[in-house]
Amino acid sequence: MTRRVCGAYSEAACRRLYRGAPGGLCDDGCNRCFCTAHGLASTEMACLPYDHRDCLARHGEGLWDCEGGRCACTGCGVGFEI
């Protein structure tokens, strides 16, 4: 499981996605992801894969409240408002 970041990974960009926290919800909606200097670390629970169409069907095209912030469905995973 990973937290998808559109583009190259950096720990600083990862922390911005999680609003300065060391991690948060992964793009699968059930695992926890953690920003590290070498990439993302995550819990490894078996979860349903991310599906953009399913996300849009459940949440629509706008933002919704999640993980202490706002989320949106994107083509590369659930996006967090920065």
N, C-alpha and C positions, 0 to 999 in steps of 0.2 A: 504494500500500500504506500502511496506517496501523496503528498499535497502538490498537485500540479501547479506549476508556475509557468506561465507562458513566457518562453525565452530561457536564457541561461540561468542556472541556480546561483544564488549568493546568499550567505547567511543574513546579510543586512536586508536584502529584498524579502527573504522569508519572514524575518521579524516584522517588517512593515505590513505584510499580509496579515499577521496575527496581532497587529496593533501594539508592537513592542513586547508582547509576551513571548516566552520561549517556545510556544507551540499552541496547538488547538486542534480543531476538528479537521480530519483529512477530507479530501474530495469525495470519498465514498460515503460520507455522512455518518459513519459509525466508529471508525478508528481514530486514535489520537496521534497527531504528527508533531514532531519536535525538530526545531531548527538546530543544526550543528554546523561546525566549521567544514565538515566533509560532505554534507548533504543532509537529506531528511532521514530521520529515524521515526519509526512508528510502531504502535501495537500491531498485532497480527491476527485480529479476529477475522473470521470468515464473514464477508459482507457481500452484498449484491454489488456488481460493478456499476460505475457511473454511466448513465445514459442521458444524453442531453435532451432528447425528446420526452423522456419520462420526467426529468426535472422540470421542464417547461409545463408539462401536463399537471404536475403537482403544485408548482409555485407560480406559474405564469412568467411573463417577461420582466416584471419589475423586481424591486428589492423586497426582501423579507427579513425579519429579525432573527438572528442566529448567533450563538457563541458570543454574546455581548456586543455584537456589531450588526452589520447588514450584509446579506448575501444575495447573489444573483446567479442564475444559470448561465454558463458560458460554454463555448465549444471545447474548451480545454479543462473543464471541471467546474465545480462550484466556485465562483469568484467572491472574494470578500472585499467590501468597500473599504478603501484606505482613507 
